[in-house]
């Protein structure tokens, strides 16, 4: 097939894994490949539906991209590489792209247009973030192991002493109540030490076929046994759910903790109605901010109708040892995020004050991470 064939040229552009967008000297959009269309989040069902339109109209959702294309029409050479944060149309920023923009020259060197090539940097940023997390966990693990040894020995001695006190105070109910409260607090500290050690240990996953719907239902049953709470359960399960290769036991622990947190949030706030949303769906990689080479994701949702999480706490709730509860070690969500990241996925939170909170466990359905 001759290379000047328009259909072949379109196949060629769409086969490039990086995004590409080009305009002519008058600012008309003349080229936009499928990866570029997906990452930029332009309107239109297909890239071809935008061609022939003024770039300011066709790429209205990405004014910064339009600005760089139009500026390149002056013929000046630009830096070989730069970065840009795309608009997403939501409250959060879009992905960061690394791009190169240059004028397109025709016969005699005259500027005939401009072309911008780019790559979504989200996968690279996510990989760097995971590497930093591993480094922090390694340092934290060394410190926690030393602290655990120093704390556990005195705790064991204090538990022995409370046992002796309990025998000596037999029949003195008021004093025994104080000793029992002291014993309870000592055990809580010991549990915090144990939770801390569990958090800093590396995650060793045992992958096996898992049914996502069964996983959520079993997690709901376990959560009810831990925190008996009368709540309406709303299920939104896709008709066809693919089998997942994952560590079912660890993911069940993650989902159980999320459901327990939902129960407790509504119970403490007296939410009416008290409702938990459980969801399973497959999300394709054609979201405006998805990476050009991303694969489909399985999304497991746990939502509630509680008071929500204040905006200033939405990032901090994932920090180790941070908690808003009177009792608790504050490692539950941090541990959940660590386990999900070990599966190559991520744990997202959406919440508005007074309108509940929704956690989404996003797991890749493509190749397993190394």
Buried (B, 14 or more C-beta within 10 A) or exposed (E): EEEEEEEEEBEEBBEBEBBBBBBBBEBBBBBBBBBBBBBBBBEEEEBEBBBEBBBBEBBEBBEEBBEBBBEBBEEEEBEEEEEBEBBBEEEEEBBBBBBBBBBBEEEEEEBBBBBBBBBBBBBEEBEEEBEEEEEEBEEBBEEBEEEBEEBBEEBEEBBEEBEEBBEEBEEEEEBBEEBEEBBEEBEEBBEBBEBBBEBBEEBEBEEEEBBBBEBBBBBBEBBBEEBEBEBEEEEEBBEEBEEBBBBBEBBBBBBBBBBBBBBBBBBEBEBEEBBBBBBBBBBEBEBBBBBBEBEBBBBBBBBBBBBBBEEEEBEBBBBBBBBEEEEBBBBBBBBBBBBBBBBBBBBBBBBEEEEBBBBBBBBBBEEEEE
